[in-house]
Amino acid sequence: MPVIQPYTFDVGRIHSDRITMGSQDNGTIIYDPILQEWQHTQWGDGFAAVYHPFFDSVCYSTTGLFTQGNAFQRSRFTNHGKAGSWQSIEMVLHPRNNLINLW
C-alpha cells in the first residue's frame, strides 16, 4: 500500500484541478489534470508547495538538502512541473511577515 505523508498542499485558484503538495521523504508532487495522475517533480524531503496566487501555472516549493548543512532549496516552476521548468530561487524569509514566506 503506497503511503504519502504530506506536509502542505495547495490548489490552483484559477484552475482548481491543479494540485501540488510537499511530502515527507517523497519531495514535491503535482496532480497533472491532463494525464489525470500524480507525478513526482522533485525528490527528497519536500516541505512547502504553493501556487502563485494569480498565476497557477507558477508554483513555489522547498525541498530538503540535508547534505548541504540541513538547508532547504527553494524552487519555482512555470510549466506545471514538466522537465526543465524548475529553477532554484533565492527568497527572502521574514520572521514576522508570513505574507512573503512560503508558509
N, C-alpha and C positions, 0 to 999 in steps of 0.2 A: 504494500500500500504506500504510494508516494505521499509524503507529507511536506508541506511548506509552512514555515513559521514566519509570517510577515511582521515586519516592524511598522511599516507605514504603507498606505496605498493612496492613490488619487485617481479621480475620474475626470476626463476632459470636460470642460464647461461648455464648449461648443458642440463637440461630438461625444455624447455620453457613452458611446461604445468603445472609447479609448480608455484603457485602464493600465496603470503601472503600479508596481509595488517593489519595495526593498525588502529582502528576506534574509533571515538568519542562515549563513553559510551557503546561500544559493544566489547571491547577487541581486541584480535588478531584473525584473521580469515584466514583460508587457503583454497585453492581450492584443492580438492582431485581428481586427474585425473583418478584414478581407479573407484571411485564411481561416478565421474562426478557431484560433488556437493560441495557447500561451507560448511565448518564446523567451528564452534567456537572452538578454542583451549584454550583460556584464556578469562576470563570475566573482566569487569571493563572498565577503560578508557585506551584503547590501544593507543600507540603512534608509535614509530619506529618499523618496522618489516622488516628485511633484511635477504637474504640468504648469506651464506658463498660464497665468490667469486669463489672458486674452488670445493666445495663440496655442491651441493644444496640439499643434504639430511640433512644439518645442517642449522638451522635458528636462528637468534637472535631477541629478541623483548623486548620492555619495556611496562609495564602495570602500571597505576596509583595506588598508595596505599595511598589514602587520609586520611585513619585512622592512618597512621604512619608518621605524620609530613609532609604531602604533598610531598612524595617522589615517585620515580618510581622504580619498581622492574625490574631488568634485568634478562632475562631468555634465555635459549638455548634449542632447541630440536634437536634430532638426528634421529627421526623416522617419519618425516613428520607430527608431531603434535599428534601422537597417544597417547593414555593414558599411563602415566608412563614415557614418553620420555622427559618431560620438567624438567629442572634443573635451580634453581636460580644461578646466577653467579655474581661475583664481576668483575667490568670492570673499567679500568682506562679511565677517560674522560679528554681530554686535551683541554683547551680553544682556542688554536691556531693551532691545528693539527687535522683536521677532518678525516684524514686517519685512525685514531684509534678510532674514535667515531662512534656511530650508525647512525649519520645523515651526 
